[in-house]
Amino acid sequence: MTHCAHTNILILGAGPAGLAAAGAAATSGRSVTLVDDNSCPGGQIWRMRPGGQSQASPLASALARSPHVQIHQGTRCVWVAGSHQVMLDAEQGGWLQTFDQLIICSGARELLLPFPGWTLPGVTGVGGLQALIKSGVSVKGQRIVIAGSGPLLLASARTAQQAGATIVRVAEQAAAASLARAAIGLWRWPNKLQQAVTLFTPVHRPNCQVLEATGTQKVEGVRLRQGKREHHLACDRVACGFGLVPNTEVAQALGLTPQAHQGIAVNDLQQTQLTHVFAAGECTGIGGAEKAWVEGEIAGLAASGQWELAQKKRAERARWHAFARHMQRNWPADHSATAAAMKPDTLVCRCEDIPAAELADCTGWIEAKLHTRCGMGPCQGKVCGTAAATLWGWQPPPVGQLMHPCRIGSLANIPCRHGPASSTAGS
Ligand SMILES: Cc1cc2nc3c(=O)[nH]c(=O)nc-3n(C[C@H](O)[C@H](O)[C@H](O)COP(=O)(O)OP(=O)(O)OC[C@H]3O[C@@H](n4cnc5c(N)ncnc54)[C@H](O)[C@@H]3O)c2cc1C
């Protein structure tokens, strides 16, 4: 039976931003509800499996002891039912959650780009590889090639190496000069400089692009180009990542209009154009865990009326915004080589098996959807829509009323006056 619950402050996402927001808001004595779709708190960077430990564990334990905080893991916001109401879906059923203030801390997802062989078993995203390892998949003794662009490549390589894998190559498509500029400028953020030194590996190659993952039943190798030279490396896994994209679906469903790839617009107190809605962390722009944390603190303080305390955090926020700008400027994303490597039979929409050739005559997302089943599978265009926006500049797909697939029992229990008029993602 769907029920209704009310909280003063609802926080969506329990990564660094959401945990910081909950801790800060709880000090006000107002009721706080923290919701996250993973089974454990921590988000992407502090991901852990049930019974495990991460940097999030002590924070989550402290929150769980607070009389003002309720935590719902394994619970997803699937539908915005009104300006102060969302529908949450969990294994035990769905419910309508009303709130006075909302803090969106929904993080980011990987930008995955299609290239020949990217759908072979054994090819994953770089963050996907980390998530697999952190949830218990063994990579011990496996040869892994990491390719694409961005700092996450090195973090992923380190996670795999620590889990017993051999990293054959980290193929970074940015030029050596850009990477040198990015590294040199890190003296202003000493912990980041130290992190970069720790993560560096001798198998890292700049100006190196992935052209194809090869194999029949599963990935057996990868073809790379470095400068003008092409070479083939044998491997058991390939992990590719081309950067991160802010998760802005909840904001869009509320009527806010985030710019593609730029995240939800907020003021210096993390408040959106809707005065009762705040946003913090990667969903407001990519910049790492420190930026997410301080933004979460500010959002939690501001949403709970502790404006003066929130103002005091602005200098720290500015410091991590400067770091984000430094990385964006000096680690540019150039995906032209990946776009050029695509073949007519390369699948673009992997949910519905739509190859590049079928999309060749389409000029935009709506046309692609009208003429093919592109973007109509379980991910609802979150992967192929983002790839098409990146590679071809197509306007990203609009958010459906149901933002994620959801349990049929939860949907069936929504009182009729609340039900989505037409659902596109229900299953
Ligand atoms: C796959 C991946 C791996 C990463 N690994 C690293 C790493 O190893 N090192 C590093 O420095 N940075 C890493 N990052 C970058 C990382 O996102 C940030 O540094 C940091 O985790 C951002 O914190 P956040 O709180 O903004 O978001 P996140 O940590 O992403 O937390 C957001 C949380 O919100 C949840 N969520 C989203 N939408 C909903 C919804 N509708 N309903 C309920 N819950 C929802 C998500 O599942 C997630 O748990 C990774 C990013 C990604 C995408």
The ligand as an SDF file (V2000), in Angstrom:
LIG
                    3D

 53 58  0  0  0  0  0  0  0  0999 V2000
   31.3110    5.6580  -11.7000 C   0  0  0  0  0  0  0  0  0  0  0  0
   32.0940    6.7390  -10.9730 C   0  0  0  0  0  0  0  0  0  0  0  0
   33.2280    6.3990  -10.2070 C   0  0  0  0  0  0  0  0  0  0  0  0
   33.9560    7.3970   -9.5540 C   0  0  0  0  0  0  0  0  0  0  0  0
   35.0860    7.0490   -8.8460 N   0  0  0  0  0  0  0  0  0  0  0  0
   35.8630    8.0340   -8.2790 C   0  0  0  0  0  0  0  0  0  0  0  0
   37.0870    7.7380   -7.6040 C   0  0  0  0  0  0  0  0  0  0  0  0
   37.4940    6.5920   -7.4920 O   0  0  0  0  0  0  0  0  0  0  0  0
   37.8070    8.7610   -7.0830 N   0  0  0  0  0  0  0  0  0  0  0  0
   37.3880   10.0610   -7.1970 C   0  0  0  0  0  0  0  0  0  0  0  0
   38.0740   10.9680   -6.7310 O   0  0  0  0  0  0  0  0  0  0  0  0
   36.2260   10.3600   -7.8000 N   0  0  0  0  0  0  0  0  0  0  0  0
   35.4720    9.3980   -8.3550 C   0  0  0  0  0  0  0  0  0  0  0  0
   34.3260    9.7160   -9.0310 N   0  0  0  0  0  0  0  0  0  0  0  0
   33.9190   11.1090   -9.0250 C   0  0  0  0  0  0  0  0  0  0  0  0
   32.8890   11.2330   -7.8870 C   0  0  0  0  0  0  0  0  0  0  0  0
   31.6150   11.2680   -8.4800 O   0  0  0  0  0  0  0  0  0  0  0  0
   33.0060   12.4340   -6.9820 C   0  0  0  0  0  0  0  0  0  0  0  0
   34.2770   12.8120   -6.6690 O   0  0  0  0  0  0  0  0  0  0  0  0
   32.1700   12.3130   -5.7090 C   0  0  0  0  0  0  0  0  0  0  0  0
   31.7630   11.0000   -5.4340 O   0  0  0  0  0  0  0  0  0  0  0  0
   30.9800   13.2000   -5.9350 C   0  0  0  0  0  0  0  0  0  0  0  0
   30.1510   13.1680   -4.8180 O   0  0  0  0  0  0  0  0  0  0  0  0
   28.5980   13.4790   -4.9550 P   0  0  0  0  0  0  0  0  0  0  0  0
   28.0450   13.3570   -3.5900 O   0  0  0  0  0  0  0  0  0  0  0  0
   28.3920   14.7170   -5.7140 O   0  0  0  0  0  0  0  0  0  0  0  0
   28.0220   12.3200   -5.9130 O   0  0  0  0  0  0  0  0  0  0  0  0
   28.0340   10.7060   -5.8090 P   0  0  0  0  0  0  0  0  0  0  0  0
   29.1880   10.2380   -4.9990 O   0  0  0  0  0  0  0  0  0  0  0  0
   27.9230   10.2680   -7.2080 O   0  0  0  0  0  0  0  0  0  0  0  0
   26.6950   10.4040   -5.0080 O   0  0  0  0  0  0  0  0  0  0  0  0
   25.4220   10.5550   -5.5810 C   0  0  0  0  0  0  0  0  0  0  0  0
   24.5050    9.4770   -5.0530 C   0  0  0  0  0  0  0  0  0  0  0  0
   23.1750    9.7680   -5.4370 O   0  0  0  0  0  0  0  0  0  0  0  0
   22.5450    8.5800   -5.8580 C   0  0  0  0  0  0  0  0  0  0  0  0
   21.4190    8.9280   -6.7270 N   0  0  0  0  0  0  0  0  0  0  0  0
   21.4380    9.5220   -7.9500 C   0  0  0  0  0  0  0  0  0  0  0  0
   20.1920    9.6900   -8.4250 N   0  0  0  0  0  0  0  0  0  0  0  0
   19.3500    9.1940   -7.4750 C   0  0  0  0  0  0  0  0  0  0  0  0
   17.9350    9.0640   -7.4010 C   0  0  0  0  0  0  0  0  0  0  0  0
   17.1180    9.4650   -8.3910 N   0  0  0  0  0  0  0  0  0  0  0  0
   17.3940    8.4820   -6.2840 N   0  0  0  0  0  0  0  0  0  0  0  0
   18.2070    8.0570   -5.2760 C   0  0  0  0  0  0  0  0  0  0  0  0
   19.5580    8.1490   -5.3060 N   0  0  0  0  0  0  0  0  0  0  0  0
   20.1230    8.7120   -6.3900 C   0  0  0  0  0  0  0  0  0  0  0  0
   23.6910    7.8430   -6.5830 C   0  0  0  0  0  0  0  0  0  0  0  0
   23.4370    6.4680   -6.7500 O   0  0  0  0  0  0  0  0  0  0  0  0
   24.8490    8.0980   -5.6330 C   0  0  0  0  0  0  0  0  0  0  0  0
   24.9030    7.1440   -4.6010 O   0  0  0  0  0  0  0  0  0  0  0  0
   33.5640    8.7340   -9.6500 C   0  0  0  0  0  0  0  0  0  0  0  0
   32.4180    9.0560  -10.4080 C   0  0  0  0  0  0  0  0  0  0  0  0
   31.6850    8.0840  -11.0620 C   0  0  0  0  0  0  0  0  0  0  0  0
   30.4660    8.4590  -11.8700 C   0  0  0  0  0  0  0  0  0  0  0  0
  1  2  1  0
  2  3  1  0
  2 52  2  0
  3  4  2  0
  4  5  1  0
  4 50  1  0
  5  6  2  0
  6  7  1  0
  6 13  1  0
  7  8  2  0
  7  9  1  0
  9 10  1  0
 10 11  2  0
 10 12  1  0
 12 13  2  0
 13 14  1  0
 14 15  1  0
 14 50  1  0
 15 16  1  0
 16 17  1  0
 16 18  1  0
 18 19  1  0
 18 20  1  0
 20 21  1  0
 20 22  1  0
 22 23  1  0
 23 24  1  0
 24 25  2  0
 24 26  1  0
 24 27  1  0
 27 28  1  0
 28 29  2  0
 28 30  1  0
 28 31  1  0
 31 32  1  0
 32 33  1  0
 33 34  1  0
 33 48  1  0
 34 35  1  0
 35 36  1  0
 35 46  1  0
 36 37  1  0
 36 45  1  0
 37 38  2  0
 38 39  1  0
 39 40  1  0
 39 45  2  0
 40 41  1  0
 40 42  2  0
 42 43  1  0
 43 44  2  0
 44 45  1  0
 46 47  1  0
 46 48  1  0
 48 49  1  0
 50 51  2  0
 51 52  1  0
 52 53  1  0
M  END
$$$$
